[in-house]
């Protein structure tokens, strides 16, 4: 940290003042221990790669990645990208200059990267495409302080909106916009990821950069922060080409195999772009609303023909689309309230790891919810069924663990409000045809402003066994309550055992904790085919699961940390403390020699049966 702060002090300058030489890179990375042999096949491949990247990027909307060479130890990988708001001539000039600078600044290096204001260039002898390199490497700061009291909050809202739009709303992974501070002052912001990233990785990279603002440039009028995979910038003046930025954000994705040129020709007017933007936004919205209304009307009309006690089948619509219908209990006192909560919540949420709602119907005592149909049912039907456990390989289980984590991270930090699910469990995780997980059942979820993410309730609702101790005992819930449930779910996925399953008076958390302390991890994997390939990855997931189920909520990691821990082997994980609700079997306390358990061993706590007091039930599976 001290070396990074020193770097920031050295690299700080007044952006509003005299700019650095446009031909000089703002960041240069040339590791001295990656020299290649002069005259080698790698050098020939690298030269061919660097000579072709600028033209390739120009022909493909300002971005190109390529690999040259056939032999694995001779291949050269390269990536070039321009800022999405620059025109073609500026892009070409920047990339041509970067190729020249690469030869002079990083001669003979297998791995190197140059970052400029308007472009970047990177090459390596190893495949780095899609790697989420989020660590901040560049921070250029405007030393002038902002005077408006609402500057920080307005900036945070602006950058958060731009981050979400770049990651999930534009094909170029680029977004720019402004927010008004006073009638005479606005904040202008811009974010961009390298387009080799997946949307979730782009979101995490930008979140890291935005999260660095308080460290480097709190209350400053401007700054530019960059990592190897993304960059952000904000100023109190328009530093980007607004018309070109608008055009870049409104373009549709390029056809498969065909580049689309996004550069804006000189003299073009904004009226056509405005009309196209309106059409691109309004038509899909109108069609979606129409489909939802038609589905709701169809289901309501169909429901009138059903007898009072008949069950609602899953249904195939007339257009051939398969749907799943959830029918709420007719005797529930609060089912309608929870149903409306679920409709409002899920309709606003958009994430690949959250289930999509298609429509609803409320008529007299009947309440129906219509979801996308997920062919592989719910997770519990597979992992807890000895006859089906083999259907999920370790690779698929790890993907499910990661996917659920990303979905929770979206609910906790990346949606407009902090959302606490409160009923995360295996039966509420649905699987699509590719075994991708989707979190469902938001009937018990609670919404909070970002700064008010802890709640208290006298009505305990959820599923015992997944509840955190502070929620089950005191009605206190927060994002850390969901983290506890997630930890239980992770351990269930790995072991194939229910948390409520009792074997020799030992529940799942006690069982995992005992195996962890003894180092007998093999006992945990009876229900998990590891394929004999990733033992360290399995152990890391067990470690993360134990960190999530610690009794003290302050010791549990947040979901952002969990996602990073699952994906990075370079991070050293802290030692977990004993999990909550651990039950000590009598045999462990008093054996034939009268010995007792370790002082630091698990503690005794209350046990409850697995009861779900949620007022909504379903006639169909999954719930």
Steps between C-alpha positions, in 0.01 A plus 500: 500500500782740584665444162167558324442826689850610409422421138181703517685800642752482221235458232260771626461810291242767419289360216346839433841653448758429233457139380784254462647442158229317306759263353630387840327208676340580834587151627780269387544142621809317374601220739879461475483126561307417182772541236474302180784381280579730212440338163268238653170382355320687780653831388380441145150417622496804729609736220229363274244538776587862585504604136148367443318604819444875421333427166300214648373724780408774256298255292318358802356795694821594677581163657707200391664200657705240318752222539780412259713186482419130499731352762382564856838626622531740206155661498448873548170632640400862450216743575440854376212729585409865452275717712150459359441873449806573280483513121681266262797726427567562871468129573744405223750767603492385863543131415775562244683706761454226759664244270800730456516568873481128573815442295690783673365475856479121537760350263541125518213444750256211466243674720430875480215751519463870417201709605423839343215745541334385178622142449689206646720221365601176667687185396622185670630151437207362704125522442365785714169550317204515736717530809354753742805706594329735744793634704541875453822583312438866411346790689529853361338754728379856458632669814223763506243432772126490429303762695144370458382306812309248289795431266596161649147355507420625150827358368431163664155476343631601158790255497280220631249551219774518238663184638179301472425634152848420367500147643146396411341761275735571209679265260817717510537476881519878499282766657521876543263755649459794732320598819397855597646645820380860467340696215853583388705193598471135391711190552600313183593134527623223273569129558630229267610135518715304257251308291655160565330499844172335592232747622532392863879535488465846346264596781745379767794676334314831482374455856862468616597817316199697628567369851852641478375860468486562880858375530666709231279792423228566753331840445718569195349659190641237270699180471585218265539150645601197295579133536614260229138413416301821552518873565284781636522879487300792634535878463294817545533577130405296187825317421350247258324530163134496607347422160750222431450355848121498451541323166737239648256421781196469272649260244362149481745208533690410185377201294680170560833519326443849361656820637297814547667839469384729781708806410291816442568683173564873516198726449237240597198630688357361820136480388529160332686361799230630733222340293686171484568504873131559572400215271759260640373565853126542450426208265646222722335652808162517328527143368603369845208673672260368238624141547467525880146639474394230253641224720324640807167532314535150360568347839219691671251391234623142520480500877122571494446161338684308771320344790569638845728217612666419168873543462653743250714316241832641382356590162636562158385823345349511152825638358683190626676671791529288813417673826492412869194602704518553876164483678490661844306355791132596507496491882804721556448822694796686352559315175362783288733753664800277439388431145483870418843540659639227277343643184633849567844371591562250224355726230766760581795261529705401198783253551584170339500327839152621603180336376287710261131561565274516194162592647252468785130460565294595807131409498293451814692241705722380216852641470729381221855588404642414157875438467738395230514122484829346617529144377726359772268585787645605837845427637378293796345243265851411379753550778294325768395207280761219513377374164558839331801646683735374229323724245687800637877487450726707723542751217123548481471526879772765508317690225179482704679623815649792305172582327302514823772723646481740207121511526520588870770759431261667254220502758720635778714755318429543130123548482348841563410408857658255742282187485514230768348174379441342847408153365800379303504118487554217254131474404502869401790454257370406156718353223465564126584253225872578535493466879535875550352599840224758547385627839121493538222568754528862609180497705688563825762739362554840660617821332721763659671822407872445457577657839219317685582136438412355843146421612308356792176304497277329752373262232762237426442362151727271305638149537672380816834345425583783260422786739786693657501489882442873542188475281358180651557613859460878490330586170804698380571458130747654260701403193709286737184293562498407132875432519432244776234329287740503204769332710259222601403458136865479389571225752185314390607518134846365583394220735163405350352505855208704629577735785205352685622144440600335828755221503606374842360819661720721283368767264677616184685797649628287789603228257690737268665683792616171654646379170664837439669506843619141466617547142286205386351678200444176308194430717334813360512390140292180498218679320724717278683359195825703495620325183839474673610829348434797727552407867633845590199666338267280708689582820485871420123482458465315833717771660282776354185319614630480857588871495142577399336300783701649786285592798611865516349680197785752507747219426308379195630640170279709273392348169749715304782345705348152459493530120863615499607218738336239276681627191845593629751251636744777587288629790578345838176413679465566875451204735129441568358495851248239618174519304169586661255233615766235533380203702752288689421127499524340845759255376731788421459648847538191712676202347609182672797679661299795625675750268334827398483697177762759402467837669470667163262237372137549400252634753155368583201692373127465449359264238176550309320287245497616138187712489401759243252753633479680168136561422530410134505143373501351154306218343787452257870437527730684533374739766 
